Amino acid sequence: MRISATVAQMPLKTSPRRRSEHAPLIRIGFPVAAAIIALDQAVKYWIVHDIMAPPRIIEVSSFFNVVMVWNRGASFGLFSSQSPWTPVFLCTVAVVISIALSVWMYKAKSRWLATALGMVIGGALGNAIDRVMYGAVADFLDFHAYGYHWPAFNVADMAISVGVVMLLFDGLIEKRRDNRLEG
């Protein structure tokens, strides 16, 4: 009994939880992602159910139209297929990439990086929601000049593009070594 009384009186050594000192930056990145998803889905709902019912081409200017395009592939229609597994595969890829980017965001050391990652995550998940709901991504912004059309895109695509440019700027121009993913 004496041993158990001694053990009970010994203070337990608890190791402090190791948290990233920059973890609060996810408080910037995740709201950015949520805002992108909300804006993307609201605009897509409006376009799909109101503006493009029935589908048509709306000429806004000499270089811009609002159209309805269902993208069954990835960026610019790559990997487009009528297979019922294509949306499942692309949605899974988007979720896995978003998880990996979330881990990077957790370790981010700058607001710029957290914002960029939030934009990419929000855009990827916004398009993944379309794949779940419609089996394809709703694209509707059509820019063109002299008979050449840029592939139609949406708010999520814009967020992904801007986020990637911000990541390139952060990594190539700023050369911030402290934002690299390391152990």
Number of C-alpha atoms within 10 A of each C-alpha: 6 7 7 9 9 9 11 10 8 9 7 8 6 6 6 6 6 6 9 12 11 14 14 16 21 22 14 18 27 21 15 22 25 18 16 26 24 15 16 23 20 12 14 22 14 12 19 18 12 11 16 17 11 10 15 11 13 14 12 10 10 10 14 15 17 21 22 23 18 18 22 24 18 17 12 14 14 10 12 15 14 11 9 10 11 19 24 15 11 20 23 13 14 20 15 12 16 20 13 13 17 19 13 19 30 21 25 26 20 15 17 18 25 29 25 26 30 29 31 29 31 31 30 25 23 27 26 24 18 20 23 13 10 13 20 23 26 25 23 22 17 22 17 15 10 7 6 9 12 11 16 22 22 20 24 28 22 16 26 21 16 16 24 16 13 20 20 14 15 18 15 10 10 10 12 14 9 11 17 13 11 7 4
